């Protein structure tokens, strides 16, 4: 994959730590010759440097190694403590091999000698791309952590929701097995109870299956008939505990048909209504829940 070019970037804010006027102008001219959008600020003493870190918020730091009031390594330490993601390049007159290794150990991203400023452009391009890729990886890792936590919560909830119907079926089977005589009326009652449990299990499974779309970036759109959607939703909601205590109204205004992802939309509505019923104020004499799509 080709790296992103400097010319295709937004304006880059560069903080240059340089006490020598001539060397500062030299570095600034080199940056101007690269033909990319940037804004540069200069720091000579530590106080200036700290102020620019807070107020200017640079995207990149170019620093001399030897400074009159504080060293380049001290500047590197301050920068990394302030924000470890800011790329830091030493632009210096001389830097021995041992010092070069030490700067990398301390967290520098690269170094360029002042008599080889033609190497500055590829160095800047490389470190900015590295930062961008690192940010992408961190965002992906954070997103994954959130999904893992959501999955843990989902597993707990589903296991809790499914335990009730399983116990109900077990109880009915136990009654049938240990009853000496089961009348037709009793059998019909058992069948009705099992049918209700089955509908409840179907709602749980439908709710569970919809979660695969949350973890899938490729969402397939469906043609949704709101009459059919509300019919399915009402059937699933009717199995929620204490549902019969609530007056529920599902309605819509406008078009009957629209495009969306059926299972994901179903899951959103089901969970909102489910939570409303589960956590409702049971002390109220009148319990109403109205869902309106416009």
PyMOL commands that set and color helices and strands:
alter all, ss='L'
color gray80, all
select helices_A, chain A and resi 6-8+21-33+46-55+72-82+97-106+114-178+184-209+211-214+226-237+243-245+262-278
alter helices_A, ss='H'
color red, helices_A
select strands_A, chain A and resi 12-17+38-43+60-63+87-92+110-113+222-225+247-252+257-260+288-293
alter strands_A, ss='S'
color yellow, strands_A
deselect
rebuild
show_as cartoon
